[in-house]
C-alpha cells in the first residue's frame, strides 16, 4: 500500500471538493440519515423482545451510539477527509486486508439496510392501497420490484440535491412527529395505557438483561447513519469547528424522537399487536386517531424507507466502484457506463445481492445483520482512536476523554457478540456476505500478483497491493 505521505501529496494535486455544507445543512444530513427504516419498521420487533419497556432498548442504543460518535468526532476533526472508517482503520493499523474488511462490511451494511427498507416499503405499499399481501410471494415481489426501481434510478444517476435531501428529511420527520402528537393527544384524552411502559417481558428461560441486550442489538439499527456524515468532511465548511456540535445535536434530536415514538407506540398498542407485521406505526396511528387517513401515513412511511434504500444502494455501489479502482476487487466492478457515467456493473452486482437478501431473509434478520456489521466496524473505530493518539497533528481538534472510546469499544463488541443474545441468523447472513467479499478480494489479489506482475508492459510498482 502506498505511503500515506505520497498519497496525501497526490491528493493535493487534485481539485478539492466544494465546501457547501454549513451547520444547518449538515444537521439535516445527520438527522435525515439516522431517521428512516429502523424506527418505522422495527419498533414492533423490539416490543416483541421486551414487551412494554420498548423505550429502554432505544435509549441504550442511543447511549452506545453516542459513545461511538465521540470517537468519530475525534477522528473526523483530526483527519477532516472523506472515506470514514476505512481511512481511520488504514491510518491506525496499516493492514490492507483489515481496511478492506471494514470497507466491505460498511458496504454490506448498506445492502442489508436497503433490503430491509424494501420489505418495509412493500408492507406499507399494501397498507396504502388496502391490499392483503401477507408474508408470501406478493410481498416479496413488490420488495424485489422496488429494489429494481432503486437500481434503475441509481443507474440513471442521482445528482446530490440539497433541496431533495431537505424535503425527504422533512417527510421522515413529519411522520414521526405525527406519531408523537397522536400519542400525546390520545393520552391527554384518557386513552392509552402508560402502565405498559414498565411492563417488562422476556422469553421463557431468558433473563431480563439478555432480553434488553438482544432488543438493543436490534434497536441499534435505528441509530446508525450518523457515521455516514464524516464522509462529507471535505464538503463541509470548517469541519473541525462545526462537526462536534452538529453531530451531537443530531444524535440527541433523533434519540429523543425515538424514545417518544416508542412511548407513544406501546401506550396505544399492546406489545403483542405491535410485534405483528412490518408496519407497526400504522397501528399506532389507527389506535390513537381513527379518523386520520391511514393511507397518508402509509405514503409517508414509504417515502421514508425509500430514501433509506436509495442512499444505501448509492453508497454500496460507489464503495464497490472505489474498491475496484483501488484494485482490491475485480476491475470489472469499477466499469462506468459511457453514457450515464455511473458504475453500472457495481450497481447490477449490489442489486443482485440485495435480491438474494430480500428473497431469503426476513425484516428482523436484515435489521439485525445491519447492526451487527456496523457494531463490528464501530468496535474497530473506537480502538483506532486510541491507537492514533500516537499520531499527533498540527491543528487543534476535538479530543474525546480516553474512557469513552474504551467503553464504546467494549459496548459495541459485546452487542456484536453471541453473549448479547443476538440471533444466529445475523451471523449467518453477515458471514455469507463477508465470505463473498473475501473471495472477491482473494481473486483480485491473485490476479494482481500472478497476472499483472508478469505483464512486462505494466510497472508493478504502480499497483496498489
FENWO-V157307 format. One line per field, one symbol per residue. ss: DSSP state (2 for helix, 1 for strand, 0 for the rest). phi: phi as a letter, one per 20 degrees, with the letter a starting at -180 (. if undefined). psi: psi as a letter, one per 30 degrees, with the letter a starting at -180 (. if undefined). Layout:
ss->???
phi->???
psi->???
This chain:
ss->000222222222200000001022222222222200222222222222221002222222222222222222222222000000222222222002222222222222222222222222222222220000000022222222222222222222000002222222222222222222222222220000022222010000000222222222222222000222222222210022222222222222222222222222222200222200000222222222000002222222222222222222222222222222200000222200000000022222222222222222002222222222222222222222222222000000000002222222222222220222000222222222222222222222222222022200000222000
phi->.ffgfffffffffeffffedeegffffffffffffqggffddgfffffecmfefffffffffffffffffffffffeecfcfolgfffffffdmdgffffffffffffffffffffffffgfffffffdldedmdeffffffffffffffffffffodffcffffffffffgffffffffffffffffenenbffffdeecbfgndffffffffffgeffgfefpffffffegeddflffeeggfffffffffffffffffffffffecfgfffeendcffffffffebfeffffffffffffffffffffffffffffffffffemdcgfffdfdffeelcffffffffffffgffffdcefffffffgfffffffffffffggffffedfcfefbfceggfffffffffffffeefffnffffffffffffffgffffffgffffffddffeefedegfefee
psi->klkeeeeeeeefflkllkjfjaeeeeeeeeeeeekbedeefgeeeeefefbfhffeeeeeeeeeeeeeeeeeeeeefeiillfbeeeeeeeefgjeeeeeeeeeeeeeeeeeeeeeeeeeeeefeeeeghkjfbgbeeeeeeeeeefeeeeeeeeejjkjjeeeeeeeeeeeeeeeeeeeeeeeeeefgglljffffgjkkllkgkleeeeeeeeeeeffeffleefffffgefgkkieeefeeeeeeeeeeeeeeeeeeeeeeefffkkeeeefklgiefeeeeeefiffkjfeeeeeeeeeefeeeeeeeeeeeeeeeeeeefghflkfffgkkkfefhlieeeeeeeeeeeeeeeefkleeeeeeeeeeeeeeeeeeeeeeeeefffillelklkkkkefefeeeeeeeeefflfffgkkfeeeeeeeeeeeeeeeeeeeeeeeeefeeffjffkjfffkj.
